[in-house]
Amino acid sequence: MKVIPFTIPVSGEQSIIIQEDREPHFYPHLHQHPEIQLTWVREGNGNLLVGEQVHRFQTDDVFLIGANQAHLFNSDPAYFDPDSHLSIHALTLFFDPLQVGKTLALIPELSGMKALLNGFDRGIKVGSSTKGRVIELMLRIQAAHALKRVAFFLELLECLTTEQPAFYLSQQTPFAISESEGQRMSTVFQYLLKHYADELDLEKVAALVHLTPPAFCRYFKKHTRKTFTVFLNEIRINAACRILKEEQLLSVAAIAYSTGFNNIPHFNRTFKRVTGQRPNDWRREKFR
């Protein structure tokens, strides 16, 4: 598996592409494309991998993914069960920032918007203060044609640039990655997302990409700016958050053990580092 250079089905008559997906699960491959992507998850749950960061996604979340950011919407394991009746529903808008930027630069009143597009390079999760308006404009763009579509799109750009403070999906800007590097990283990411609850052996994970453990640790940190352990624990905490929300009667200790932690104090410390809250406080806040 590798970082796939995904091709958006762009029409020669449109610079703003809207795509609606209803599938059993999200596209299951790490991929990238030169277009900026704005996705409204109308229905679905799982983990979103963007660059070096893993985020939990759920129904009604909206994410903007920067140009050439390697990403993967990884649906929860239940979506891949042969007997599952689950499905996902998403509305996605694509546009080429270079093409749009050149066009905006030709209109003096809009030239400032070109610079604002650079603020999208790390991707953002759209916050609650602007999400409703962003979704409304995406639906209007989907239904509109010609000039009305362009007018709604410009309004959408303006709305997105007011997102303050921005919740960035990645701490680093997209960087060039070779096919072999992409294949290695994708193999590791997919394995961790599937086996995070297991007692993972570093030597076994390193062997998946034909590296020694020391070489793998250096390689992993170079491409994620994190140690393997930190990255793995963040995946586990994302899984713990899902279970805390879905299984209200399950104890924190049981959830810790089910997500790969074998030490409750360590789980509590890690949970607070990742989320800013202790598990019980996080759970209480979600069910106020």
C-alpha positions in Angstrom: 0.0 0.0 0.0 1.3 3.5 -0.7 0.3 7.2 -0.7 -1.9 7.2 -3.8 -1.8 10.2 -6.1 -5.6 10.4 -6.3 -7.2 12.0 -9.3 -10.3 14.1 -8.8 -12.9 13.7 -11.6 -12.7 17.3 -12.7 -14.9 18.6 -15.4 -13.4 21.1 -17.9 -16.5 23.3 -17.3 -16.1 23.5 -13.5 -13.4 24.7 -11.2 -15.4 23.8 -8.1 -16.3 20.1 -7.8 -18.9 18.7 -5.5 -19.0 15.0 -4.8 -21.6 13.2 -2.7 -20.7 9.7 -1.4 -22.9 7.0 0.0 -20.8 3.9 0.6 -20.4 1.0 3.1 -17.2 2.8 4.3 -14.8 5.6 3.4 -12.1 5.1 0.7 -9.7 2.9 2.6 -6.3 4.0 1.2 -3.9 6.7 2.2 -4.0 9.2 -0.7 -3.2 12.8 -1.7 -4.2 15.2 -4.5 -3.3 18.8 -5.4 -6.9 20.1 -4.7 -8.0 21.4 -1.4 -10.7 19.2 0.0 -13.6 20.2 2.2 -15.6 17.2 3.6 -18.8 17.2 5.6 -19.3 13.8 7.2 -23.0 13.6 7.1 -23.0 10.1 8.5 -20.1 8.0 9.7 -17.5 7.4 12.5 -13.8 6.6 12.5 -10.3 8.0 12.6 -9.0 10.6 10.2 -5.3 10.5 9.5 -3.8 13.7 8.1 0.0 14.0 7.8 1.4 13.0 11.2 -1.8 13.4 13.2 -4.8 11.1 13.9 -8.2 12.7 14.8 -11.5 11.1 15.7 -14.3 12.0 13.3 -18.0 11.5 13.7 -21.3 12.4 12.1 -21.6 16.1 11.3 -17.9 16.9 11.5 -16.4 19.1 8.8 -12.8 19.0 7.8 -10.7 21.0 5.4 -7.7 19.1 4.1 -4.9 21.1 2.4 -3.5 20.5 -1.0 -1.2 17.5 -1.2 -1.8 16.5 2.4 -1.7 12.7 2.7 -4.9 11.6 4.4 -7.2 8.7 5.1 -10.7 8.6 6.6 -10.5 5.2 8.3 -14.0 4.0 9.1 -14.5 2.1 12.4 -13.9 -1.7 12.2 -17.7 -2.3 12.4 -18.2 -0.8 9.0 -16.0 -3.6 7.4 -18.0 -6.4 9.1 -19.5 -8.6 6.3 -22.8 -8.5 8.2 -22.8 -4.8 8.9 -25.7 -2.6 7.9 -23.7 0.6 8.5 -22.9 3.1 5.8 -21.3 6.4 5.3 -22.6 9.6 3.7 -20.3 12.5 2.9 -20.5 15.7 0.9 -17.1 16.9 -0.4 -16.0 20.0 -2.2 -12.7 20.1 -4.2 -10.9 23.1 -5.7 -7.4 23.7 -7.0 -5.8 26.5 -4.9 -3.4 27.4 -7.7 -6.1 27.9 -10.3 -8.4 29.7 -7.9 -5.6 31.8 -6.6 -4.7 33.0 -10.1 -8.3 33.9 -10.8 -8.7 35.8 -7.6 -5.5 37.8 -8.3 -7.0 39.2 -11.5 -9.8 40.9 -9.5 -8.4 43.7 -7.3 -11.3 43.5 -4.8 -10.6 39.7 -4.3 -6.8 39.7 -4.5 -6.4 39.5 -0.7 -8.2 36.1 -0.7 -5.3 34.5 -2.6 -3.0 35.0 0.5 -5.7 33.6 2.7 -5.7 30.3 0.8 -2.2 29.7 2.2 -3.7 29.4 5.6 -5.3 26.1 4.5 -2.0 24.3 4.0 -2.1 22.4 7.3 -5.8 21.6 7.1 -8.4 22.6 9.7 -11.3 21.1 11.6 -14.2 23.5 11.2 -15.4 24.7 14.6 -19.0 25.0 15.9 -19.1 28.8 15.4 -18.8 28.5 11.6 -19.8 24.9 10.8 -23.5 25.5 10.3 -22.8 28.3 7.8 -20.2 26.2 6.0 -22.6 23.3 5.6 -25.3 25.6 4.4 -23.0 27.1 1.7 -21.8 23.7 0.6 -25.4 22.6 0.0 -26.1 25.9 -1.9 -23.0 25.3 -4.0 -24.2 21.8 -4.7 -27.6 23.0 -6.0 -26.3 26.1 -7.8 -24.9 26.7 -11.3 -22.6 29.1 -13.0 -22.4 32.5 -11.4 -24.4 31.6 -8.3 -22.1 28.7 -7.6 -19.1 31.0 -7.8 -20.8 33.6 -5.6 -21.6 31.0 -2.9 -18.0 29.6 -3.2 -16.5 33.1 -2.5 -18.7 33.4 0.5 -17.6 30.0 1.7 -13.9 31.0 1.4 -14.6 34.1 3.4 -16.4 32.1 6.0 -13.6 29.6 6.3 -11.0 32.3 6.8 -12.8 33.6 9.8 -12.2 30.4 11.7 -10.5 31.6 14.9 -8.7 30.0 16.6 -8.1 27.5 13.9 -7.8 23.8 14.9 -5.1 22.6 12.6 -5.2 18.9 11.5 -1.4 18.8 11.1 1.5 20.6 12.7 3.5 20.5 9.6 3.0 21.7 6.0 2.7 19.0 3.3 6.1 17.8 2.1 7.3 15.7 -0.8 7.4 12.0 -0.1 8.7 9.3 -2.4 6.5 6.3 -3.4 8.6 3.9 -1.3 8.4 6.2 1.8 4.7 6.6 1.2 4.3 2.8 1.0 6.2 2.2 4.2 4.3 4.9 6.2 0.9 3.7 4.9 1.7 0.1 5.8 2.6 1.2 9.4 -0.5 3.5 9.8 -2.9 0.8 8.6 -1.4 -1.8 10.9 -1.6 0.5 13.9 -5.2 1.5 13.2 -6.1 -2.1 13.0 -4.0 -3.5 15.9 -3.7 -0.6 18.4 -5.3 -2.7 21.2 -2.8 -5.5 20.9 0.5 -5.7 22.8 2.6 -4.4 19.9 6.2 -5.4 19.5 8.4 -2.8 18.0 10.6 -5.4 16.3 7.5 -6.9 14.6 6.2 -3.5 13.4 9.7 -2.5 12.1 9.9 -5.8 10.2 6.7 -4.9 8.3 8.7 -2.2 6.5 12.0 -4.2 6.4 13.8 -2.0 8.9 15.6 -2.7 12.1 14.0 -1.3 15.3 16.6 1.6 15.7 16.3 2.5 12.0 12.5 2.3 12.1 12.4 4.7 15.2 14.6 7.2 13.4 12.5 6.9 10.2 9.2 7.1 11.9 10.2 10.3 13.9 11.6 11.9 10.8 8.2 11.6 9.0 5.8 12.2 11.9 7.9 14.4 14.2 6.8 12.0 17.0 8.1 8.9 18.5 6.4 5.6 17.6 5.1 5.3 21.2 3.6 8.8 21.3 1.8 8.2 18.0 0.5 4.8 19.0 -0.8 6.2 22.3 -2.7 8.9 20.5 -4.4 6.3 18.4 -5.3 4.4 21.5 -6.7 7.5 23.2 -8.9 8.3 20.2 -10.3 4.8 20.5 -10.8 5.3 24.2 -12.8 8.5 23.6 -15.1 6.7 21.2 -15.7 3.9 23.8 -16.2 6.4 26.6 -18.9 8.1 24.6 -20.6 4.9 23.3 -20.4 2.7 26.4 -21.5 4.8 29.3 -21.6 1.9 31.7 -18.1 0.6 31.0 -15.5 1.5 33.6 -12.5 3.7 32.7 -10.2 0.8 33.7 -12.0 -1.6 31.4 -11.7 0.9 28.5 -8.0 1.5 29.3 -7.3 -2.3 29.0 -9.4 -2.7 25.9 -7.4 0.0 24.0 -4.0 -1.4 24.7 -3.0 0.2 28.0 -1.9 -2.1 30.9 -1.4 0.6 33.5 -4.3 2.8 34.6 -2.2 5.7 36.0 -0.3 5.8 32.7 -3.6 5.7 30.8 -4.9 8.7 32.8 -1.8 10.7 32.3 -1.7 10.0 28.5 -5.4 10.8 28.2 -5.0 14.1 29.8 -1.9 14.9 27.7 -3.9 14.2 24.5 -7.3 15.7 25.4 -6.5 18.1 28.2 -8.8 16.3 30.5 -9.0 13.2 32.7 -11.2 10.4 31.3 -14.0 10.8 33.8 -14.1 14.6 33.3 -14.1 14.1 29.6 -17.0 11.7 29.8 -19.1 13.9 32.1 -18.6 16.9 29.8 -19.9 14.9 26.8 -23.1 13.9 28.7 -24.1 17.2 30.4 
